[in-house]
Amino acid sequence: MLYVSVYSSTPNSDGLLLYPDSDIENLINMAHGQGMQVYAASGTPNWPGDGCAMSANPMSRMMDLIMYNARHPNATFDGVILDVEPVDSQVLLALYQCLQTQVLGAGMSLSVAISVSILSLPLPGQTEAPYQQIVDLNLNGVVVMGYRNSAGTLDPGTLACTGNGVVCVDENVIAYANAISRGSTIQVGLDTDNNSSNSEETFYTMGQATMNAVATSVAIQFNAAGQIFAGFAINSHQDSYLSGSPQLPLWPATNTAVGLSVPAVNSGGVVNSGSYTAQGVAPGSIVSVFGTNLAVSTATASAIPLPTTLSDVTSVTFNNIPAGLYFVSQNQINAQLPFDVAPSDGDTVNIVVTRSAGTSAQQSVTVALASPGIFTTTGNGLGQAFAYDNATGAIAAPAGTVVGSSTAVPSL
């Protein structure tokens, strides 16, 4: 994923406060060509106080993005990530909620980046801490900006933490998200900014190899504790990460692997592809498998019958029965659950992913006789429902009702 700031104080040729549309379009097309999503990073510390009026700055900036997507349906933003420092947590929550409604209604997803100040106890008269209320919003992603340049030590049995590292700062958010089956939305923030005022936060002087080693330790420790999270969000708004600068020899120009190459399927990571729920998936249905290191590259099946190998994924099996593969990527595989994996409702089967780097540990999956799910415009079961016209690929809906997508009223 790319989180890209696209705001410009000078209107572009379309009158939007964005960089030139052609530049944005080129970037999105290149990213999408590599299987990457692009989120517009937006927000200032003043936004919570500005409120949600349509004339206020937050809503106006969202409308710029919505208008861009409407004018460039073949190179659209996949979502928005808000980086808004809170003045008051309840005011911040209100802003998140109204912007989430606006963004989802336009076919995009919403993620947020939250600061350490949100990682607090419940406010007087409330049963949930601010960070818990944010996770409850069912956002597409929550980046925890608990920046530290050490891992800390997490006890896998008690979740008690020693030190002041990443796992200690982020553990409460990740534990709560896992408790409500939202662990796959949490991203661990790592900072590479030139921040000399707080040397324990940034990897700027330490380099990418050290950051990768800390990230690997964090991943291993949370995995040992049975706590899943989506991945790492790298804050690099200055000049370190992937710079390749002679002045910063510890930061190369290209990315290097983070070390955990053997595939791993998340606990509870096999869900209905339409509804994104895991209360049992049905034989013959399309399922999404979430985890880490699931494939070396993104690939999509090009023909029916579905292949059982794709990219470097040699098999995805349920009780040793190979599944047909629609799509594979580093953190997600879409597949068809074999019809004959379980004879009875509520049975469990074991999933194993095998790729060039090795074979995952087994994870159990509950199978139901039926598990309907509706595909939506946001791709996560939360947006508008749709059906496709097989002949044209257009969404079957009145013209203009799904911003940024081709629509057509089907003929009977």
DRENFITOR-244060 format. One line per 5 residues: number of its first residue (from 1); for each residue x negated, y negated, z negated of N, C-alpha, C. Coordinates in steps of 0.001 Angstrom, whole numbers. Layout:
NUM	X,Y,Z,X,Y,Z,X,Y,Z  ...
END
This chain:
1	-838,1190,0,0,0,0,-872,-1239,0  -406,-2257,709,-1064,-3553,670,-124,-4560,36  -625,-5268,-960,98,-6398,-1550,-577,-7662,-1036  123,-8422,-196,-503,-9514,545,223,-10822,264  -531,-11833,-157,33,-13169,-321,173,-13812,1050
6	1382,-14220,1411,1635,-14781,2739,2208,-16192,2673  2268,-16764,1464,2836,-18110,1314,1892,-19169,1884  2480,-20154,2528,1751,-21325,3002,2570,-22567,2671  1923,-23583,2137,2645,-24813,1796,3063,-25592,3032  2468,-25257,4181,2829,-25891,5452,3741,-24960,6236
11	4908,-25426,6652,5809,-24546,7400,5173,-24049,8692  5469,-22785,9041,4973,-22259,10311,5900,-22701,11443  5684,-22172,12626,6441,-22623,13794,7930,-22314,13679  8291,-21371,12794,9701,-21049,12578,10308,-21821,11413  9511,-22724,10821,10005,-23506,9699,9988,-22770,8379
16	9312,-21626,8314,9205,-20845,7079,7897,-21157,6378  7923,-21164,5042,6698,-21429,4289,5869,-20151,4186  5392,-19726,5351,4586,-18524,5488,3450,-18811,6455  2444,-17930,6435,1422,-17996,7461,2068,-17751,8836  1363,-18039,9925,1961,-17842,11255,2552,-16442,11407
21	3771,-16412,11973,4467,-15136,12130,3633,-14118,12886  2898,-14555,13900,2123,-13620,14715,1021,-12957,13894  417,-13711,12966,-622,-13130,12111,-29,-12082,11179  1108,-12415,10584,1772,-11467,9682,2197,-10225,10452  2767,-10438,11641,3229,-9317,12459,2077,-8392,12829
26	934,-8953,13194,-226,-8128,13550,-700,-7311,12356  -768,-7948,11185,-1216,-7248,9974,-277,-6093,9644  1027,-6351,9664,1992,-5307,9321,1934,-4160,10325  1814,-4481,11603,1736,-3410,12609,495,-2548,12411  -646,-3173,12112,-1860,-2395,11865,-1708,-1513,10635
31	-1139,-2071,9561,-957,-1305,8331,16,-152,8542  1146,-433,9186,2124,630,9438,1539,1720,10327  657,1327,11243,1,2313,12095,-898,3262,11326  -1345,2829,10144,-2166,3676,9283,-1343,4329,8171  -12,4252,8268,842,4864,7250,889,4094,5957
36	591,2801,6010,570,1968,4805,1799,1069,4763  2339,867,3562,3410,-89,3365,2814,-1465,3060  3553,-2523,3399,3100,-3889,3147,4154,-4611,2310  3734,-5079,1146,4601,-5855,263,4101,-7301,227  5024,-8240,321,4681,-9650,204,4533,-9997,-1276
41	3337,-10420,-1662,3093,-10825,-3048,3528,-12274,-3213  4326,-12523,-4245,4898,-13857,-4389,5128,-14166,-5859  5188,-15474,-6169,5512,-15886,-7524,4525,-16854,-8121  5000,-17686,-9051,4162,-18601,-9814,4629,-18577,-11263  3823,-19095,-12197,4259,-19140,-13599,5535,-19940,-13817
46	5886,-20832,-12885,7069,-21673,-13061,8371,-20977,-12674  8292,-19859,-11979,9495,-19259,-11415,10575,-18907,-12435  10251,-18323,-13602,11344,-18017,-14537,12149,-19251,-14915  11462,-20377,-15105,12170,-21602,-15444,12963,-22181,-14297  12579,-21851,-13063,13292,-22367,-11896,14672,-21740,-11743
51	14823,-20510,-12244,16120,-19858,-12192,16461,-19275,-10836  17717,-18844,-10698,18156,-18064,-9550,19106,-18806,-8625  19208,-20107,-8748,20047,-20845,-7808,19505,-20669,-6400  20398,-20649,-5410,19953,-20434,-4034,19003,-21520,-3556  19113,-22717,-4142,18236,-23821,-3756,16913,-23821,-4509
56	16790,-22966,-5519,15577,-22943,-6338,14438,-22251,-5592  13228,-22509,-6036,12046,-22010,-5336,12018,-20478,-5200  12311,-19695,-6259,12240,-18232,-6094,13156,-17713,-4986  14420,-18149,-4982,15351,-17682,-3956,14939,-18179,-2569  14438,-19406,-2496,14014,-19936,-1200,12869,-19136,-617
61	11912,-18726,-1490,10771,-17950,-984,11220,-16555,-550  12203,-15973,-1244,12722,-14682,-808,13418,-14825,545  14136,-15926,734,14831,-16129,2001,13844,-16270,3156  12660,-16876,2899,11635,-16937,3943,11272,-15534,4414  11092,-14618,3468,10708,-13250,3812,11841,-12524,4531
66	13062,-12746,4066,14222,-12113,4701,14382,-12622,6130  14204,-13924,6331,14314,-14486,7673,13198,-13964,8578  11976,-13839,8019,10890,-13272,8832,11272,-11867,9298  11743,-11017,8370,12104,-9644,8731,13203,-9610,9790  14181,-10513,9668,15274,-10535,10634,14765,-10884,12032
71	13738,-11722,12105,13212,-12153,13400,12168,-11195,13961  11654,-10312,13131,10613,-9375,13568,10979,-7956,13115  12050,-7388,13659,12540,-6089,13177,11568,-4940,13406  10565,-5124,14252,9604,-4045,14496,8341,-4174,13651  8273,-5212,12814,7102,-5395,11944,7562,-6080,10665
76	8351,-5342,9864,8976,-5936,8685,8204,-5623,7406  8309,-6546,6447,7808,-6262,5114,8614,-5113,4513  7920,-4196,3842,8607,-3089,3181,9202,-3498,1843  8673,-4569,1276,9174,-5010,-14,8475,-6265,-478  8766,-6631,-1716,8190,-7808,-2363,7641,-7369,-3707
81	6462,-7877,-4066,5950,-7683,-5415,5820,-9046,-6070  6427,-9186,-7230,6419,-10445,-7968,5282,-10456,-8977  4488,-11502,-8944,3456,-11736,-9955,3834,-13028,-10667  4648,-12890,-11701,5245,-14038,-12386,4929,-13935,-13872  4141,-14835,-14382,3803,-14796,-15801,5003,-15264,-16620
86	5338,-14537,-17687,6558,-14870,-18429,6386,-16072,-19358  7420,-16899,-19409,7536,-17909,-20465,8351,-17309,-21597  9413,-16654,-21243,10308,-15966,-22173,10727,-14674,-21490  10601,-13553,-22201,10829,-12260,-21552,12258,-12111,-21049  13241,-12671,-21744,14622,-12527,-21309,14908,-13371,-20070
91	14272,-14531,-19986,14397,-15338,-18777,13736,-14620,-17606  12601,-13974,-17876,11916,-13211,-16832,12787,-12068,-16339  13425,-11352,-17251,14301,-10250,-16870,15454,-10738,-15990  16014,-11884,-16342,17108,-12438,-15540,16633,-12745,-14127  15407,-13272,-14000,14851,-13555,-12676,14656,-12263,-11891
96	14082,-11236,-12539,13894,-9953,-11866,15221,-9422,-11316  16267,-9504,-12131,17545,-8909,-11750,18162,-9616,-10553  18141,-10952,-10536,18780,-11632,-9406,17958,-11474,-8128  16619,-11482,-8246,15799,-11287,-7052,15887,-9845,-6550  16029,-8900,-7474,16193,-7505,-7066,17456,-7341,-6231
101	18544,-7984,-6648,19795,-7911,-5890,19622,-8488,-4496  18935,-9638,-4408,18748,-10273,-3111,17858,-9438,-2196  16767,-8915,-2732,15811,-8172,-1918,16400,-6835,-1464  17041,-6107,-2373,17644,-4828,-1994,18731,-5025,-947  19501,-6087,-1066,20546,-6361,-96,20008,-6627,1293
106	18728,-7002,1363,18094,-7257,2663,17277,-6063,3148  17409,-4924,2484,16733,-3717,2945,15291,-3596,2522  14846,-4399,1560,13487,-4295,1041,13521,-3771,-394  12371,-3335,-875,12235,-2893,-2253,11565,-3985,-3075  11724,-3922,-4385,11120,-4903,-5274,10222,-4215,-6287
111	8985,-4706,-6400,8058,-4294,-7443,7652,-5528,-8229  7133,-5317,-9429,6690,-6441,-10257,5362,-6099,-10906  4596,-7120,-11224,3365,-6960,-12001,3588,-7623,-13348  3396,-6860,-14428,3664,-7389,-15765,2356,-7536,-16535  2265,-8585,-17325,1053,-8885,-18073,1083,-8221,-19444
116	-39,-8269,-20122,-166,-7655,-21444,813,-8269,-22430  1180,-9534,-22236,2077,-10193,-23184,3456,-9548,-23219  3803,-8770,-22172,5094,-8077,-22153,5027,-6783,-22963  3813,-6282,-23204,3654,-5002,-23901,3818,-5215,-25401  5028,-5573,-25809,5272,-6004,-27186,6389,-5191,-27814
121	6639,-5448,-29086,7712,-4786,-29815,9057,-5384,-29418  10174,-4704,-29748,11487,-5266,-29428,11688,-6632,-30071  12415,-7491,-29369,12749,-8796,-29914,13815,-8649,-30996  13943,-9617,-31903,14981,-9529,-32946,16361,-9291,-32350  17064,-8303,-32901,18406,-7990,-32438,18455,-7075,-31234
126	17297,-6616,-30719,17267,-5734,-29560,16628,-4401,-29931  17053,-3348,-29266,16530,-2010,-29553,15375,-1636,-28647  15195,-2355,-27528,14134,-2030,-26581,13148,-3174,-26462  11872,-2815,-26302,10840,-3804,-26037,11021,-4365,-24628  10475,-5554,-24359,10610,-6131,-23019,10131,-5199,-21913
131	8996,-4495,-22118,8502,-3621,-21059,9468,-2472,-20803  10168,-2001,-21851,11150,-936,-21652,12342,-1440,-20835  12769,-2666,-21114,13878,-3241,-20355,13499,-3424,-18883  12231,-3733,-18618,11781,-3891,-17232,11775,-2541,-16523  11247,-1498,-17176,11247,-163,-16573,12683,297,-16310
136	13617,-75,-17196,15025,311,-17030,15669,-273,-15781  15064,-1306,-15194,15670,-1954,-14027,15609,-1096,-12765  14897,38,-12822,14764,917,-11648,14144,192,-10460  13095,-568,-10744,12346,-1230,-9687,11550,-195,-8903  11120,-564,-7700,10339,364,-6906,8978,631,-7536
141	8408,-371,-8201,7110,-196,-8838,6890,-1242,-9913  6132,-857,-10933,5743,-1774,-12003,4232,-1660,-12185  3507,-2717,-11837,2060,-2759,-12033,1793,-3284,-13434  1083,-2507,-14244,742,-2923,-15603,-623,-3602,-15570  -629,-4904,-15749,-1877,-5653,-15680,-2574,-5660,-17051
146	-2722,-4472,-17628,-3443,-4342,-18890,-4923,-4175,-18615  -5508,-5147,-17951,-6849,-5016,-17389,-7905,-4701,-18448  -8624,-3595,-18212,-9791,-3220,-19014,-10781,-2524,-18071  -12081,-2583,-18402,-13071,-1920,-17548,-13669,-690,-18220  -12931,-130,-19184,-13284,1155,-19781,-12013,1988,-19869
151	-12170,3296,-20017,-11003,4177,-19986,-10333,4313,-21336  -11102,4360,-22428,-10535,4734,-23709,-10337,6240,-23771  -9923,6742,-24940,-9751,8186,-25130,-8346,8467,-25628  -7607,9279,-24877,-6216,9603,-25197,-6126,11031,-25690  -5541,11232,-26881,-5304,12578,-27387,-4111,13160,-26637
156	-4287,14272,-25886,-3186,14778,-25050,-2008,15316,-25844  -2234,15673,-27110,-1141,16218,-27910,-303,15162,-28587  -973,14153,-29170,-256,13139,-29943,-58,11834,-29196  -782,11655,-28062,-813,10404,-27301,-1417,9251,-28096  -2108,9586,-29198,-2853,8559,-29922,-4099,8202,-29114
161	-4483,6941,-29148,-5569,6465,-28299,-6671,5828,-29129  -7916,6080,-28726,-9087,5520,-29385,-9789,4571,-28433  -10123,3398,-28931,-10810,2421,-28102,-9859,1365,-27587  -10365,517,-26695,-9560,-570,-26144,-9543,-491,-24625  -9491,738,-24092,-9571,933,-22657,-8216,976,-21985
166	-8231,1352,-20716,-7027,1333,-19888,-5933,2226,-20460  -6284,3460,-20855,-5237,4369,-21330,-4588,3861,-22605  -5353,3148,-23428,-4804,2627,-24685,-3841,1477,-24434  -4188,611,-23494,-3345,-548,-23206,-2076,-135,-22469  -2183,839,-21558,-1064,1189,-20680,-205,2334,-21198
171	-662,3036,-22224,-21,4297,-22612,1449,4128,-22982  1814,3071,-23717,3207,2911,-24144,4147,2790,-22942  3733,2022,-21935,4575,1853,-20754,4713,3173,-20010  3590,3875,-19819,3622,5130,-19069,4410,6194,-19822  4249,6254,-21139,4988,7240,-21930,6489,6979,-21861
176	6889,5711,-21967,8320,5403,-21897,8867,5723,-20510  8124,5336,-19473,8583,5607,-18109,8732,7103,-17871  7805,7913,-18394,7916,9363,-18249,9117,9901,-19014  9433,9298,-20159,10557,9773,-20968,11890,9599,-20255  11969,8628,-19316,13216,8426,-18580,13033,8776,-17097
181	12031,9628,-16810,11774,10129,-15441,11465,9004,-14462  10733,7980,-14921,10342,6870,-14053,8827,6727,-13981  8094,7768,-14403,6638,7677,-14415,6048,7399,-13049  6690,7901,-11994,6155,7738,-10648,6273,6312,-10121  6864,5403,-10893,6950,4002,-10470,5856,3130,-11095
186	5102,3661,-12058,4136,2841,-12794,2778,2880,-12104  2194,1706,-11888,856,1605,-11327,-74,969,-12363  -1248,1541,-12493,-2246,1057,-13458,-3090,-24,-12783  -3069,-1226,-13334,-3823,-2328,-12761,-5297,-2272,-13142  -6155,-2492,-12159,-7597,-2606,-12373,-8051,-3925,-11748
191	-8953,-4636,-12439,-9312,-5991,-12022,-10746,-6047,-11514  -10964,-6710,-10377,-12315,-6902,-9836,-12650,-8388,-9710  -11877,-9224,-10354,-12050,-10666,-10258,-13336,-11112,-10964  -13897,-12213,-10505,-15067,-12821,-11142,-14603,-13606,-12357  -14399,-12885,-13453,-13821,-13468,-14663,-14833,-13365,-15792
196	-15705,-14349,-15880,-16761,-14315,-16896,-16237,-14620,-18285  -15005,-15130,-18389,-14470,-15500,-19702,-14050,-14281,-20512  -13842,-13143,-19864,-13440,-11943,-20592,-14106,-10740,-19942  -15297,-10405,-20421,-16124,-9390,-19763,-15563,-7980,-19893  -14624,-7734,-20825,-14091,-6377,-20979,-12952,-6089,-20007
201	-12525,-7070,-19219,-11392,-6883,-18326,-11781,-6479,-16911  -12871,-6999,-16382,-13128,-6891,-14960,-14315,-5991,-14631  -14246,-5368,-13456,-15338,-4537,-12953,-16279,-5334,-12049  -16120,-6647,-12002,-16843,-7478,-11034,-18345,-7211,-11036  -18976,-7188,-12217,-20428,-6989,-12283,-20808,-5508,-12332
206	-19813,-4603,-12407,-20080,-3184,-12608,-20047,-2390,-11312  -19245,-2835,-10341,-19225,-2188,-9041,-18144,-1141,-8880  -17980,-720,-7618,-16888,181,-7269,-17092,1581,-7823  -18303,2074,-7854,-18536,3434,-8363,-18104,3540,-9821  -18417,2504,-10614,-18005,2509,-12020,-16489,2441,-12129
211	-15866,1579,-11317,-14404,1493,-11347,-13775,2830,-10974  -14311,3512,-9967,-13775,4812,-9573,-13927,5840,-10689  -15058,5785,-11396,-15283,6732,-12491,-14283,6501,-13619  -14011,5230,-13943,-13024,4920,-14980,-11635,5365,-14517  -11297,5090,-13248,-9995,5505,-12720,-9840,7021,-12792
216	-10891,7754,-12451,-10847,9216,-12516,-10595,9680,-13946  -11292,9070,-14913,-11097,9432,-16320,-9663,9157,-16763  -9120,8018,-16362,-7741,7673,-16717,-6775,8699,-16142  -6966,9060,-14857,-6080,10028,-14214,-6145,11389,-14905  -7351,11833,-15224,-7525,13132,-15876,-6847,13142,-17248
221	-7034,12068,-18005,-6483,12032,-19367,-4955,11990,-19365  -4362,11171,-18494,-2903,11143,-18440,-2362,12478,-17921  -3048,13093,-16961,-2616,14385,-16452,-2651,15445,-17549  -3715,15425,-18369,-3826,16397,-19464,-2718,16213,-20488  -2235,14979,-20619,-1157,14688,-21567,222,14884,-20953
226	269,15325,-19674,1549,15527,-19011,2252,14240,-18645  1493,13150,-18513,2067,11842,-18200,1703,11479,-16755  2701,11263,-15913,2430,10927,-14523,2530,9417,-14307  1808,8920,-13310,1955,7543,-12869,1648,7496,-11382  2007,6388,-10735,1984,6346,-9275,589,6190,-8703
231	-309,5527,-9409,-1633,5266,-8867,-2209,4001,-9456  -3175,3413,-8755,-3879,2230,-9241,-3619,1046,-8310  -3438,-118,-8905,-3288,-1359,-8144,-4532,-2201,-8399  -5264,-2495,-7336,-6545,-3198,-7461,-6324,-4690,-7255  -6628,-5472,-8280,-6538,-6923,-8193,-7865,-7455,-7649
236	-7825,-7988,-6434,-9080,-8417,-5796,-8886,-9736,-5064  -8278,-10699,-5761,-7965,-11938,-5049,-9176,-12855,-4910  -10331,-12402,-5368,-11532,-13197,-5103,-12434,-12428,-4146  -13682,-12190,-4470,-14594,-11763,-3404,-15360,-10479,-3705  -14831,-9608,-4576,-15617,-8427,-4913,-15175,-7191,-4133
241	-13995,-6674,-4392,-13596,-5360,-3899,-13665,-5281,-2379  -14380,-4272,-1874,-14570,-4041,-443,-15163,-5255,266  -16051,-5955,-403,-16600,-7161,216,-17725,-6852,1197  -18579,-5870,865,-19729,-5599,1711,-20714,-6747,1764  -20629,-7640,788,-21484,-8831,778,-22879,-8488,270
246	-23929,-9032,894,-25285,-8797,383,-25455,-9292,-1054  -24664,-10284,-1446,-24744,-10803,-2810,-24069,-9877,-3826  -23272,-8929,-3336,-22561,-8001,-4221,-22809,-6579,-3745  -24018,-6080,-3909,-24368,-4764,-3346,-23605,-3607,-3959  -23027,-3799,-5149,-22283,-2716,-5786,-20863,-2577,-5227
251	-20482,-3498,-4317,-19143,-3459,-3727,-19273,-3260,-2220  -19116,-2036,-1728,-19300,-1754,-297,-18160,-2318,536  -18339,-2257,1836,-17331,-2782,2760,-16221,-1787,3035  -16414,-524,2717,-15395,495,2950,-15115,1228,1650  -13921,1809,1578,-13520,2476,351,-14208,3828,214
256	-14423,4241,-1014,-14979,5561,-1299,-13993,6347,-2142  -14067,7653,-2058,-13099,8509,-2734,-13166,8340,-4238  -12022,8530,-4905,-11941,8367,-6347,-12212,9679,-7070  -12518,10747,-6390,-13048,11920,-7075,-12106,13081,-7233  -10834,12849,-7559,-9912,13964,-7762,-9373,14416,-6405
261	-10040,15379,-5772,-9663,15776,-4420,-8699,16947,-4393  -8664,17758,-5436,-7759,18912,-5445,-6332,18398,-5584  -5388,18903,-4774,-4016,18396,-4859,-3366,18719,-6190  -2474,17832,-6620,-1722,18035,-7862,-301,17553,-7643  676,18400,-7966,2087,18049,-7866,2541,17517,-9220
266	3195,16360,-9218,3661,15771,-10471,4695,16667,-11144  4678,16676,-12472,5740,17342,-13215,7063,16639,-12911  8069,17394,-12473,9326,16778,-12057,9214,16027,-10753  8160,16314,-9976,7879,15540,-8779,8545,16036,-7517  9406,17060,-7584,10133,17539,-6401,11576,17066,-6523
271	11985,16180,-5597,13294,15541,-5714,14042,15621,-4395  15333,15422,-4469,16183,15295,-3293,15735,14073,-2492  15424,14242,-1218,14892,13137,-418,15902,12026,-187  17186,12343,-266,18189,11313,-54,18475,10503,-1287  18617,11170,-2441,19019,10474,-3665,17864,10197,-4611
276	16692,10830,-4352,15534,10727,-5234,15862,11192,-6648  16700,12179,-6794,16980,12768,-8093,16442,14186,-8122  16181,14684,-9332,15553,15996,-9489,16423,16955,-10289  17744,16713,-10336,18620,17612,-11087,18948,18837,-10247  17934,19534,-9782,18127,20693,-8940,18169,20303,-7479
281	17379,20970,-6661,17375,20742,-5216,17871,22006,-4539  18518,21855,-3396,19232,22978,-2796,18422,23635,-1675  18497,24955,-1550,17857,25634,-416,18342,25060,909  17395,24849,1823,17714,24304,3126,17733,22793,3197  17664,22115,2046,17741,20651,2041,16355,20030,2186
286	16349,18718,2481,15091,17976,2585,14690,17521,1191  13455,17831,807,12952,17445,-514,11687,16607,-343  11441,15749,-1314,10209,14966,-1366,9375,15461,-2534  8104,15712,-2259,7161,16218,-3256,6182,15088,-3556  6115,14665,-4817,5219,13583,-5209,4062,14136,-6035
291	2889,13563,-5832,1714,14002,-6569,505,13190,-6166  -669,13749,-6339,-1924,13079,-5983,-2763,14006,-5119  -3513,13392,-4183,-4411,14136,-3299,-3693,15243,-2535  -2462,14961,-2098,-1668,15988,-1424,-2115,16208,19  -2741,15203,642,-3221,15338,2018,-4342,14339,2232
296	-5198,14607,3195,-6309,13708,3474,-5857,12503,4274  -4741,12640,5041,-4262,11544,5871,-2762,11698,6078  -2148,10628,6543,-713,10631,6810,-432,11284,8166  589,12138,8211,974,12785,9464,2459,13095,9425  3097,13094,10597,4524,13347,10733,4750,14431,11774
301	5651,15358,11491,5967,16415,12454,6576,15801,13707  6231,16358,14857,6691,15797,16134,7691,16678,16853  8014,17849,16297,8904,18759,17018,9601,19697,16036  10685,20282,16504,11431,21316,15799,11190,22628,16534  10957,23781,15909,10970,23990,14458,9806,23299,13754
306	10039,22969,12490,9030,22262,11715,7789,23126,11523  6612,22506,11581,5392,23264,11307,5254,23536,9810  4496,24546,9471,4194,24819,8060,2804,24322,7690  2076,23761,8671,803,23100,8407,855,21728,9059  236,20729,8417,272,19362,8928,-888,18600,8314
311	-1610,17805,9126,-2849,17159,8667,-3749,18268,8135  -4307,18095,6919,-5131,19176,6368,-4359,20028,5368  -3026,19858,5326,-2176,20673,4443,-1923,22006,5144  -2429,23067,4554,-2277,24387,5176,-990,25084,4764  -424,24698,3616,873,25270,3237,1446,24529,2036
316	2772,24486,1999,3535,24108,800,4500,25254,581  4316,25993,-499,5122,27194,-702,6003,27064,-1933  7198,27665,-1838,8110,27801,-2966,8285,29292,-3209  7790,29770,-4349,7758,31219,-4620,7098,31977,-3471  5986,31413,-2990,5155,31999,-1927,5814,31975,-547
321	6950,31268,-393,7608,31142,906,7226,29792,1498  6598,29757,2678,6172,28476,3260,7361,27591,3641  7210,26308,3384,8239,25338,3734,7870,24635,5034  8889,24251,5813,8661,23419,6983,8354,21998,6555  7383,21358,7219,6882,20050,6792,7316,18956,7762
326	7982,17926,7231,8348,16752,8014,7234,15703,8007  6629,15505,6823,5730,14367,6612,4780,14706,5484  3480,14320,5627,2522,14482,4540,1720,13201,4406  1336,12874,3189,470,11735,2906,-253,12037,1606  -1061,11102,1157,-1862,11349,-39,-997,11594,-1268
331	135,10890,-1377,936,10972,-2595,2344,11511,-2387  2717,11862,-1141,4071,12340,-898,4094,13311,274  4881,14376,109,5167,15321,1196,6678,15470,1290  7217,15359,2507,8633,15652,2752,8731,16995,3474  9573,17872,2951,9636,19237,3475,11067,19753,3408
336	11317,20860,4110,12599,21550,3991,12426,22722,3036  13202,22699,1961,13149,23795,999,13650,25061,1682  12882,26137,1682,13318,27366,2361,14677,27854,1855  15477,28399,2773,16835,28815,2423,16875,29951,1398  15863,30801,1363,15952,32020,543,15046,31978,-680
341	14842,30767,-1255,13934,30701,-2405,14588,31136,-3704  15922,30976,-3849,16549,31320,-5125,17964,31811,-4889  18319,32961,-5444,19648,33506,-5187,20731,32913,-6079  20390,32302,-7221,21407,31870,-8183,21216,30404,-8544  22333,29755,-8862,22303,28351,-9260,21535,28192,-10563
346	20633,27206,-10626,19886,26935,-11840,18602,27713,-11982  18277,28582,-11018,17003,29293,-11054,15847,28302,-10883  14689,28689,-11329,13490,27894,-11096,12544,28661,-10187  11865,27912,-9331,10859,28484,-8451,9571,27695,-8641  8477,28234,-8167,7177,27573,-8305,6729,27005,-6970
351	6288,25739,-6992,5742,25112,-5808,4226,25055,-5921  3542,25311,-4797,2086,25215,-4712,1739,24518,-3408  861,23533,-3481,367,22836,-2289,-1078,23252,-2054  -1370,23683,-833,-2738,24078,-474,-3205,23198,679  -4392,22621,517,-4991,21810,1580,-6480,22089,1624
356	-7191,21383,2481,-8604,21673,2697,-9424,21562,1419  -9004,20691,480,-9795,20473,-733,-9492,21466,-1834  -8446,22296,-1671,-8139,23264,-2711,-6646,23478,-2847  -6262,24161,-3911,-4877,24537,-4167,-4414,23946,-5482  -3200,23406,-5490,-2669,22788,-6700,-2265,23836,-7723
361	-2172,23414,-8970,-1549,24249,-9990,-56,24359,-9707  568,25432,-10156,1998,25613,-9949,2786,24576,-10749  3889,24115,-10173,4883,23325,-10896,6228,23994,-10678  7043,24031,-11718,8359,24659,-11590,9374,23663,-11049  10298,24185,-10235,11332,23376,-9594,12674,24063,-9835
366	13648,23309,-10325,14989,23859,-10507,15743,23801,-9189  16389,24910,-8827,17112,25001,-7559,18598,25148,-7857  19404,24346,-7164,20864,24393,-7294,21467,24954,-6018  22694,25477,-6125,23369,25974,-4928,23661,24837,-3964  23962,23663,-4506,24212,22481,-3673,23649,21263,-4393
371	23091,20332,-3624,22524,19116,-4212,22616,17995,-3177  23825,17439,-2984,23984,16408,-1953,23238,15130,-2303  22708,14479,-1274,22049,13193,-1441,22309,12334,-224  22440,11033,-438,22745,10113,649,21529,9254,931  21067,9241,2173,19942,8406,2564,20397,6954,2653
376	19515,6044,2220,19871,4636,2177,18840,3789,2911  19208,2535,3135,18342,1630,3883,17059,1308,3154  17027,1464,1825,15796,1184,1076,14911,2407,956  15401,3581,1370,14582,4778,1344,14345,5357,-31  15059,4864,-1062,14857,5402,-2405,16168,5774,-3085
381	17241,5907,-2302,18525,6287,-2870,19264,5163,-3559  18741,3925,-3511,19335,2843,-4277,20010,1789,-3411  19726,1755,-2118,20264,696,-1270,21557,1110,-585  21849,453,552,23048,762,1294,22930,2137,1952  24014,2904,1919,24020,4204,2570,24144,4020,4076
386	23635,4972,4832,23729,4857,6282,23752,6227,6938  24221,6210,8183,24098,7364,9077,23465,6860,10364  22684,7721,11002,22028,7345,12246,22848,7805,13447  22785,7018,14516,23273,7445,15820,22171,8290,16453  22447,9581,16690,21418,10484,17207,20869,10032,18552
391	21713,9421,19369,21292,9064,20720,20349,7871,20735  20627,6868,19890,19865,5619,19950,18943,5395,18770  19169,6106,17660,18378,5867,16453,18858,4678,15651  19927,4009,16109,20452,2846,15386,21237,3305,14168  21232,2463,13125,22066,2740,11964,23525,2512,12350
396	24381,3446,11997,25796,3342,12339,26468,2357,11396  26545,1111,11822,27112,43,11004,27403,-1140,11908  28301,-2030,11471,28573,-3227,12280,27313,-4039,12503  27228,-4685,13650,26055,-5476,14011,25773,-6530,12951  24492,-6621,12562,24050,-7651,11631,24237,-7338,10172
401	24817,-6173,9844,25074,-5877,8431,23863,-5325,7708  22873,-4825,8428,21631,-4337,7816,20507,-5182,8368  20053,-6150,7570,19070,-7121,8024,17775,-6407,8414  17270,-6728,9608,15998,-6191,10043,16070,-4822,10690  17288,-4267,10851,17422,-2943,11453,18412,-2996,12611
406	18202,-2119,13583,19130,-2004,14703,20382,-1280,14239  21551,-1869,14546,22825,-1263,14136,23739,-1147,15330  24675,-216,15256,25664,-50,16313,26879,681,15747  28062,272,16141,29276,977,15723,29417,2211,16586  29393,3411,15997,29455,4635,16817,30785,4774,17531
411	30739,5301,18748,31966,5567,19503,32486,6945,19142  33802,7102,19156,34414,8379,18798,34714,9180,20052
END
